[in-house]
Amino acid sequence: MQLAATGYGPGEAVPQALAKAEVAVLVAPGGRPLSATAPDGASVVPVFTSPSYLHTAGRFGYELMPVVDVLPLVPDEHVIYLNPSGPVSMTVDLGALRDAIAPAAQPAFPATEVPVYGGGVGPLRVDEPDGARVRSRQEQ
């Protein structure tokens, strides 16, 4: 992430890495993510990828959670402020993060509905060649 933030790596690498990451999120009373204002005036939700960056920010309440669970809790007009107390911090747009999470949430091999022996439909199983049901000895 530091490479992308300093211009030495692709910018899309940050949302892709965050899509699969667990982060520490500062929490407000009631357990919602803490909102803050960045130096440029942007509305942000600070998140931390490292305990050292988290502890540098001070002793505040936080929760560890996957980014996929954080995203729905972030207000639409906010951005993620990644490691604001670290040597390299950056903001991440919610749209870019949603785009990165969508492919990560899709199953690698979705089940396909096919007719099964005895009628009806069921998921295609990998161990069934061409979707044909393998009969047990009792059915033969």
C-alpha positions as CSV (number, residue, x, y, z in Angstrom):
1,M,0.0,0.0,0.0
2,Q,2.9,2.3,0.7
3,L,4.2,1.9,-2.9
4,A,0.8,2.9,-4.3
5,A,0.4,5.9,-1.9
6,T,3.9,7.2,-2.8
7,G,3.4,6.8,-6.6
8,Y,5.6,3.7,-7.1
9,G,2.8,1.2,-7.4
10,P,-0.6,1.0,-9.1
11,G,-3.3,3.0,-7.3
12,E,-5.9,0.2,-7.8
13,A,-3.7,-2.1,-5.7
14,V,-4.8,-0.4,-2.5
15,P,-8.6,-1.1,-2.8
16,Q,-7.8,-4.6,-4.0
17,A,-5.6,-5.3,-1.0
18,L,-8.1,-3.7,1.4
19,A,-11.0,-5.8,-0.1
20,K,-9.5,-8.8,1.6
21,A,-8.0,-7.1,4.7
22,E,-9.0,-6.9,8.3
23,V,-8.6,-3.4,9.8
24,A,-8.9,-1.6,13.1
25,V,-11.7,0.9,13.1
26,L,-12.0,3.6,15.7
27,V,-15.5,3.5,17.2
28,A,-17.8,6.2,18.5
29,P,-20.1,5.8,21.4
30,G,-22.7,3.2,20.3
31,G,-20.1,1.2,18.3
32,R,-20.4,3.0,14.9
33,P,-17.2,3.9,13.1
34,L,-15.8,7.2,14.2
35,S,-16.1,10.0,11.7
36,A,-13.5,12.7,11.5
37,T,-12.3,15.5,9.2
38,A,-9.0,15.1,7.2
39,P,-6.5,18.0,6.9
40,D,-8.0,18.8,3.4
41,G,-11.5,19.0,4.9
42,A,-12.8,15.7,3.6
43,S,-15.2,13.7,5.8
44,V,-13.4,10.4,6.7
45,V,-13.5,7.2,8.7
46,P,-10.0,6.4,9.9
47,V,-8.9,2.8,9.6
48,F,-5.6,1.2,10.5
49,T,-3.8,-1.8,8.9
50,S,-1.1,-2.0,11.6
51,P,-1.2,-2.0,15.4
52,S,1.7,0.4,15.5
53,Y,-0.3,3.0,13.4
54,L,-3.4,2.4,15.5
55,H,-1.5,3.0,18.8
56,T,0.2,6.0,17.4
57,A,-3.2,7.6,17.0
58,G,-3.8,7.4,20.8
59,R,-5.7,5.1,23.1
60,F,-9.2,5.1,21.6
61,G,-11.8,2.4,21.4
62,Y,-11.6,0.3,18.2
63,E,-12.9,-2.8,16.6
64,L,-11.1,-5.3,14.3
65,M,-13.2,-6.2,11.3
66,P,-13.0,-7.2,7.7
67,V,-13.2,-4.2,5.3
68,V,-16.2,-5.9,3.7
69,D,-18.1,-5.4,7.0
70,V,-16.8,-1.9,7.5
71,L,-18.0,-0.5,4.2
72,P,-21.8,-0.6,4.8
73,L,-21.2,1.3,8.1
74,V,-19.4,4.2,6.4
75,P,-21.6,7.2,5.4
76,D,-21.8,7.7,1.6
77,E,-20.3,11.2,1.8
78,H,-17.2,9.9,3.6
79,V,-14.0,8.2,2.4
80,I,-11.7,5.7,4.2
81,Y,-8.7,7.4,5.7
82,L,-6.1,4.7,5.7
83,N,-3.4,4.8,8.4
84,P,-3.8,8.5,9.2
85,S,-1.1,8.3,11.9
86,G,1.3,6.3,9.7
87,P,4.3,7.6,7.7
88,V,2.2,7.3,4.5
89,S,-1.5,7.8,4.8
90,M,-4.1,8.0,2.0
91,T,-7.8,8.3,1.4
92,V,-9.7,5.5,-0.4
93,D,-12.9,6.3,-2.3
94,L,-15.9,4.1,-1.3
95,G,-16.7,3.4,-4.9
96,A,-13.3,2.1,-5.7
97,L,-13.5,-0.1,-2.6
98,R,-16.9,-1.4,-3.5
99,D,-15.7,-2.3,-7.0
100,A,-12.7,-4.2,-5.5
101,I,-14.9,-6.0,-3.0
102,A,-17.5,-7.2,-5.5
103,P,-15.2,-9.6,-7.4
104,A,-13.7,-10.8,-4.1
105,A,-17.2,-11.7,-2.8
106,Q,-18.1,-13.8,-5.9
107,P,-17.6,-17.6,-5.6
108,A,-14.9,-18.9,-7.8
109,F,-17.2,-21.6,-9.3
110,P,-20.8,-20.7,-8.8
111,A,-23.2,-23.7,-8.7
112,T,-25.3,-24.3,-11.9
113,E,-28.8,-25.6,-11.7
114,V,-29.3,-28.8,-13.7
115,P,-31.8,-31.6,-13.8
116,V,-31.0,-34.4,-11.4
117,Y,-31.9,-38.1,-11.4
118,G,-35.5,-38.5,-10.1
119,G,-36.7,-35.1,-11.3
120,G,-36.3,-31.6,-10.1
121,V,-33.2,-29.5,-10.3
122,G,-30.1,-29.2,-8.1
123,P,-26.6,-27.7,-8.1
124,L,-24.1,-29.2,-10.4
125,R,-21.5,-30.9,-8.4
126,V,-17.8,-31.0,-9.4
127,D,-17.6,-34.7,-8.8
128,E,-20.5,-35.4,-11.3
129,P,-19.3,-35.5,-14.9
130,D,-21.4,-33.2,-17.1
131,G,-24.0,-32.9,-14.3
132,A,-25.0,-36.6,-14.5
133,R,-25.9,-38.0,-11.1
134,V,-23.8,-41.0,-10.1
135,R,-26.2,-43.7,-8.9
136,S,-25.5,-45.5,-5.7
137,R,-25.5,-49.3,-5.6
138,Q,-29.0,-49.3,-4.1
139,E,-30.4,-47.3,-7.0
140,Q,-28.8,-49.6,-9.7
